[in-house]
Amino acid sequence: MEEKVPLDKEKIDPERMAVLRSLPVEVKEQISGQEARAFLYKEPLPDSLVKKLKEYIVLEDD
């Protein structure tokens, strides 16, 4: 299965990139490419990623 590559890389949120870079190595190693892409491009976060980041993020109520 091929991974989707966003055509417009300018849509990456720089603040979210900084957050991912600041995570401990052991956490970053657990994040899949698909999860990272969802986070960086402000897509709906997979439940698996929310569980991995629960100590580092605050979810907003819709």
Secondary structure by P-SEA (a helix, b strand, c coil): cbbbbbcccccccaaaaaaaaaccaaaaaaccaaaaaaaaacccccaaaaaaaccccccccc
